[in-house]
Amino acid sequence: MGAKPHAYERRLQLKHFFEDRETKETRRTWMEIQAAMPEQTSEGWVNDGKIRLSIGEDRNIKGSFLLSIEEATRFLKALEIAVTDHEAEKAVLWRN
């Protein structure tokens, strides 16, 4: 018996528009975060959900990462530290 696929729901989509230097056309890159919530099996076990990060250009997906909750937690913490360090450095520069 195969495992039931996770049902993902969109949580966030970030879009970035820019002008292509070669064609002078407006292009778009994007990142989307989707989440699959934990589910209980028919035997009573609770399976963790997953987090999917997708990166694309215009309408095409260029890459996708399927993260466990532990991996997503480490990613979140690393992003939080990077932003905190950035803001601390910016504050130092403004004081000079």
PEDADA-V123480 format. One record per residue. PSI is psi in whole degrees, 0 to 359 (* if undefined). OMEGA is omega as a letter, one per 20 degrees, with the letter a starting at -180 (none if undefined). D_LAST is the distance of its C-alpha to the last C-alpha in whole Angstrom. Layout:
PSI:OMEGA:D_LAST
PSI:OMEGA:D_LAST
This chain:
127:a:65
155:r:62
144:r:58
131:a:58
149:r:54
146:r:51
118:a:51
144:r:47
143:a:46
132:r:42
326:a:39
139:r:37
120:r:36
130:a:33
142:r:34
120:r:32
140:r:33
161:r:32
124:r:34
124:a:36
328:a:35
313:a:39
347:a:41
15:r:38
152:r:40
127:r:38
169:a:37
133:r:36
157:a:35
159:r:35
136:a:35
138:r:38
127:r:38
151:a:41
140:r:43
122:a:46
159:r:47
152:a:49
151:r:53
133:r:56
168:r:58
338:r:62
354:r:62
356:r:60
152:r:57
119:r:53
139:r:52
152:r:48
189:a:47
158:r:44
130:r:41
124:r:41
124:r:38
140:r:39
134:a:38
174:r:39
131:a:39
244:a:41
3:a:44
138:r:44
125:r:43
334:a:41
155:r:41
140:r:41
128:r:41
114:a:43
140:r:41
169:r:43
323:r:41
317:r:40
319:r:38
323:r:37
316:r:35
320:r:33
314:r:32
315:a:31
318:r:29
320:r:28
319:r:26
317:r:25
318:r:23
318:r:22
318:r:20
314:r:19
319:r:17
311:a:16
325:r:15
317:r:13
320:r:11
320:r:10
319:r:9
316:a:7
322:r:5
331:r:5
338:a:4
*:none:0
